[in-house]
Amino acid sequence: MTHPFLTRLESFPDSEAIAFEGRTYRYDDLLRLVGEWRLFLDRHGVRAGEVVTLEGSYSPQACAGLLALIERGVVVVPLSTLPAAKRAEFLDVAQVEVVIRVDAGGVHHSERTGRSAEHALYQELRDAGRPGLVLFSSGTTGRSKASVLDFEKVLARYGEPTRPSRILSFLSLDHIGGVNTLLHTLSQGGTVVTVAERTPEAVFQAIAEHRVEILPTTPTFLNMVLISGAHERYATDSLTLVTYGTEPMPLQTLRRLGEALPGVRLKQTYGLSELGILPTRSKGDDTLWVKLGTAGFEHKIIDNILWIRSEMAMLGYLNAPAPFDDEGFFNTQDVVEVDGDYVRILGRDSEIINVGGEKVYPSEVESVLLGVPNVAEATVSGKPNPVTGMVVKATVQLVVDEDRREVARRVREYCGSRLEAYKVPVLVEISSAPQHSERYKKIRSAA
């Protein structure tokens, strides 16, 4: 029986569904691929309730595979290309029973692992006869956690078609943002534009070629765009909205972005793998204050920490206790300030640097550092100190190479005139190594 979500897609047969590597696929092309996947799953005996990976790039074949696996009623574990050890860890934690890979040519491969997925969360989905979704956290501060979601609850977030849009899917299908972009766009009859490489050049070339209207991405990537100047080399007149999330946005980057893309609305988003993507409304294009929506979500703030209750919240973690309270609110561990109906997200509680009893939020210092001449990127972390407990350490990347002592002197002088003394970096290091993950989220442990 055809899944209701696929039935909806049948109402947009001739519209463009996906643009990939210079080729466009209409909705009837996408549904034809889903039909081919059904036959593939039949041949390999993939049954409802089994735990199945979907590995490969964000291609039309992978998108069709995801839709077919949802319809089949399996628990899907979407994975991008991973180092062998990390992939083995994920397969083990998720108790994967069937591995399905989509190669560069779009060919599907399937093999059974010999495992038996017996976790209680999987049994809960089987008993309800519902498909599931397993998403791994980025694991930038430790072992990745595996969230288990009810896929029907995820799909229930997408309402009736209103206005279709052309959206570039920046995040992959192994991230809640990538899944949300795909399903939301398709539910509205819009067009998903994917890129083989997530570089400023490739992304802005795709924006120009495919007349992209919406770009959802991360603050780290947007800073790279500004450094590269890619937005100046390609037409951006189709772009109406840039959304940013996954980490705090440096105010310096936000204001520079507003100057670089005049007329483009800038909107902060907020979401977690464990909860989904919340509706939000930014107070303005040049501010980090945001109002969290209530459609399917509730929030409360305890001791400056944000707690959220979601209708599509995960069932739990496969490999960790779930931080829900007795009322079903999830501890996001994000520290916030409040101004009426608006909140400002300062960063994870675990990332706050305690300098002699004073709290330092890395994003605030990073925003100032990005104003230092010749500094392209900055990552702030804490360094143990016998006197104050911690001191602020700044790792910076330069636009052009220069004397390290001169950079350190200029950083301290610049920050000293704009920040309280305890926030000024005591240690300044220069690095050319990437300070972000493959999801373009800052890795503070790398600093």
Protein Blocks (a to p, Z undefined) as FASTA:
>chain_A
ZZfklmmmmmmmmpcfbdcehiacdfklmmmmmmmmmmmmmmnopaehiacddeddddfk
lmmmmmmmmmnopacdddddddfklmmmmmmmnopabdcdddfkopacdddehiacfbfk
lmmmmmnopacdddddeklnbccddddddfklmmmmpccdfbdcddddfbafkbfklmmm
mmmmmmnopacdddfbdcfklmmmmmmmnopabdcddfklmmmmmmnommmmpccklpmb
dcdehiacdfklmmmmmmmmghiacddddddfklopcddddfbfkbcbdcddfehpacdd
eehiacdddfkbcfbdfkbccdddfkopacehpacddehjbccdfbjfklpcceehiacd
fklmmmmmmmpghiabdcddddddfklopacddddddfbdcdfklmmmmmmmmmmmmpcf
klpcfbdcddfbdcbdfkopacfklZZ
